[in-house]
Amino acid sequence: MQDFADVKYAMCTLRTGSVDKLDNPSDPNDVSSTDVIWTKETNWLTAETEWHAQYTLQESPPDMTNHYVQKFLYGIVNAIISLQYISGTDFNETTVFDWNCPGVTNDYPVTSAFTCQNVFSLQDNVRFKHNDTLLYIVNVTLGAHTIILNRENNSEERFDYIGTTKQLTYSFRWDTVNPYHCSVLPNNTCSPFLSVSDLTEMSNITFTWSGWTDDLSGLALYEYEVYEMKILHTSFHESQLVQNGTVELSATSTSMHV
């Protein structure tokens, strides 16, 4: 058997409660996704896992009427959900949690649509920290066996066929260190983290930035907030929010009208 099971849906959802959650893959129907899902949350309590698969024989089985082949059974014979924790400080420190999906055996292969799901408890088993990895792994194994009639002694004999294993892996990574500006580094010669033109008589404001980085997960985008400043006692303080927004990572400046 050289075919593979057809996995049509896969999802692992980390939860801290009934509201906060993180999905991988982002689209459960995109089972070929290789995106790494990043998080800074270290208090995930559970991992809800589920996948759907099916196997359809590519060729029609032979007609076994009055045939020495009494039975030919094929399909999914083994299915496992695994979570593998890998420490970011000691990569030799790994913990694997396996769930053997009920309802499939070598004796009774499954050819209909098959679903496997399990909820793993994380809070008492894993303490997530910076640079850790959690892998969600789907394993679906195919197999088959025939029952052959031995006409010499009128007995039945069984022959098993080893099939393929479809494996899909999805990655969560932890980055708990905030992005930083090059100005915090020793002996730096970088530009200021934010530059704003003279606002005295200008109705259009342009501000620029550069030098921001993140060592592990990288930067995704920039967010900004502009506040009106007022004097309180002898110093300026933030007052009313004037505007906020999100800027693509490739941008180094933005403008607004006041």
C-alpha positions in Angstrom: 0.0 0.0 0.0 1.7 3.2 -1.2 -1.3 5.6 -0.8 -1.7 7.9 2.1 -4.7 8.8 4.2 -6.4 12.0 3.2 -6.4 14.4 6.2 -9.0 17.0 5.5 -9.1 19.0 8.8 -6.6 19.5 11.6 -6.6 21.9 14.5 -4.9 22.5 17.8 -6.3 25.2 20.0 -4.5 26.5 23.1 -6.8 28.0 25.7 -6.4 29.9 29.0 -10.1 29.9 29.6 -13.4 30.2 27.6 -12.3 33.3 25.7 -8.5 33.6 25.1 -7.3 31.0 22.5 -4.7 30.4 19.9 -5.3 28.2 16.8 -2.8 26.2 14.7 -3.2 26.1 11.8 -5.0 29.4 11.5 -7.3 27.7 8.9 -8.1 24.1 9.9 -8.8 23.2 6.3 -5.3 24.2 5.3 -3.7 21.0 6.5 -0.5 21.6 4.6 0.2 24.8 6.5 3.8 25.3 7.8 3.3 28.6 9.5 4.9 28.9 13.0 2.3 30.4 15.4 4.0 32.7 17.9 2.8 33.5 21.4 4.1 35.3 24.6 1.4 33.8 26.8 3.0 31.3 29.2 -0.2 30.3 31.1 -2.0 28.1 28.5 -4.1 25.6 30.4 -5.3 23.2 27.8 -4.7 22.1 24.2 -7.8 21.0 22.3 -6.9 18.8 19.3 -9.0 17.4 16.5 -8.4 16.0 13.0 -10.5 14.4 10.3 -9.2 11.8 7.8 -10.4 9.3 5.3 -9.0 6.6 3.0 -10.5 5.5 -0.3 -8.9 2.6 -2.2 -7.7 3.9 -5.5 -8.6 0.6 -7.3 -11.7 -1.5 -6.9 -11.1 -4.7 -4.9 -11.5 -8.0 -6.9 -14.8 -9.9 -6.9 -14.3 -12.6 -4.2 -17.4 -14.6 -5.0 -16.3 -18.3 -4.9 -12.7 -17.1 -4.6 -9.9 -18.4 -2.4 -9.5 -14.8 -1.1 -12.3 -14.8 1.5 -11.8 -11.2 2.8 -9.8 -8.2 1.9 -10.0 -5.5 4.6 -8.1 -2.1 4.2 -8.2 1.4 5.7 -6.9 3.3 8.7 -5.5 0.9 11.3 -3.8 3.3 13.7 -4.2 6.9 14.6 -2.3 9.0 17.1 -2.4 12.6 18.3 0.9 13.8 19.8 2.1 16.9 21.6 5.8 17.3 21.8 7.3 20.0 24.2 10.8 21.1 23.5 12.6 23.3 26.0 14.2 26.5 24.6 17.0 26.4 27.1 17.9 22.7 26.9 16.9 21.2 23.6 17.4 17.8 25.0 14.6 18.3 27.4 11.5 17.0 25.6 8.2 15.8 26.8 5.8 13.8 24.6 2.1 13.4 25.2 0.4 10.7 23.0 -3.3 10.0 22.5 -4.2 6.8 20.7 -7.4 7.4 18.9 -10.1 4.8 19.7 -12.1 3.1 17.0 -9.3 1.9 14.7 -7.5 -1.5 14.9 -5.6 -3.8 12.6 -8.5 -6.2 12.7 -11.1 -3.6 11.7 -9.6 -0.9 9.4 -11.7 2.2 8.9 -12.6 3.4 5.4 -15.3 5.8 6.3 -14.6 9.4 7.5 -12.8 9.2 10.8 -12.4 11.8 13.5 -10.0 11.8 16.4 -10.0 14.4 19.1 -8.6 14.9 22.6 -8.1 17.7 25.2 -4.6 17.7 26.8 -4.1 19.3 30.1 -1.0 21.6 30.1 -1.1 23.5 33.4 0.2 20.6 35.5 2.6 19.2 32.9 4.4 22.1 31.1 5.9 25.4 32.2 6.3 27.5 29.1 9.1 30.0 28.8 11.1 32.0 26.2 12.2 30.1 23.1 10.1 27.0 23.9 8.4 24.9 21.2 5.2 22.9 21.2 4.6 20.6 18.2 1.1 19.3 17.4 1.6 16.0 15.4 -1.0 14.0 13.5 -0.2 10.4 12.6 -2.6 8.3 10.4 -1.4 4.8 9.5 -3.0 2.7 6.7 -3.0 -1.1 6.6 -4.8 -4.1 5.2 -5.1 -7.8 5.5 -6.5 -10.7 3.5 -8.1 -13.9 4.7 -7.1 -16.7 2.3 -8.8 -20.1 2.1 -6.3 -23.0 2.1 -8.2 -25.5 0.0 -5.8 -28.3 0.9 -6.9 -28.4 4.5 -10.0 -26.2 4.3 -8.5 -23.7 6.8 -8.2 -19.9 6.7 -4.9 -18.0 6.8 -4.3 -14.3 7.3 -1.8 -12.1 5.6 -1.1 -8.5 6.7 0.1 -5.7 4.6 2.0 -2.8 6.0 0.8 0.6 4.8 2.0 4.2 4.9 1.8 6.7 7.7 0.7 10.3 7.0 2.3 12.7 9.4 1.5 16.4 9.8 3.3 18.7 12.2 2.3 22.2 13.4 4.5 24.4 15.5 3.9 26.8 18.4 6.8 29.0 19.5 7.2 31.2 22.6 8.8 34.6 22.5 8.4 36.5 25.8 11.1 39.1 25.2 9.8 42.5 23.8 11.2 44.1 20.7 13.9 46.6 21.4 15.6 49.6 19.8 19.2 49.7 18.9 19.8 52.6 21.2 19.7 50.3 24.2 22.8 48.5 22.9 26.3 49.5 24.1 28.4 51.6 21.7 25.5 52.2 19.4 25.5 54.8 16.6 21.9 54.3 15.5 19.3 56.9 14.8 16.6 58.0 17.3 13.7 55.6 17.8 11.3 58.3 16.7 11.7 61.6 14.9 9.0 64.2 14.5 9.2 67.5 12.6 8.5 70.9 14.2 4.8 71.0 15.0 4.5 74.7 15.9 2.7 75.8 12.8 2.1 72.6 11.0 -1.3 71.0 10.4 0.3 67.9 8.8 2.5 65.8 11.1 5.1 63.3 9.7 7.0 61.1 12.0 9.7 58.5 11.1 11.4 55.6 12.9 14.1 53.0 12.4 16.3 50.7 14.4 13.6 48.4 15.9 14.2 44.6 16.0 13.2 41.4 17.6 15.8 38.6 17.9 13.5 35.5 17.9 10.1 35.9 16.3 10.9 39.1 14.3 8.7 42.1 13.8 5.2 41.8 12.3 4.0 45.4 12.1 4.2 48.8 13.8 1.4 50.4 15.9 1.3 54.0 16.9 -0.7 56.4 19.1 -0.7 60.2 19.1 -1.9 62.1 22.1 -2.6 65.7 22.9 -0.3 67.0 25.6 -1.3 69.3 28.4 0.5 71.0 31.2 -0.1 69.5 34.6 1.5 71.5 37.3 5.0 72.1 35.8 5.3 69.3 33.2 3.6 67.9 30.1 1.3 64.9 30.4 -0.7 62.8 27.9 -4.3 63.9 27.6 -6.7 63.0 24.8 -5.9 60.4 22.2 -5.8 62.1 18.8 -5.2 59.2 16.5 -3.8 55.6 16.4 -3.1 53.2 13.7 -1.2 50.2 12.3 1.6 50.5 9.7 3.1 47.7 7.6 6.5 46.4 8.5 8.1 47.8 5.4 7.1 51.4 6.3 9.5 53.8 8.1 7.2 56.8 8.4 3.5 57.9 8.5 1.6 61.2 8.4 -1.5 62.6 9.9 -3.6 65.8 9.8 -4.4 67.7 12.9 
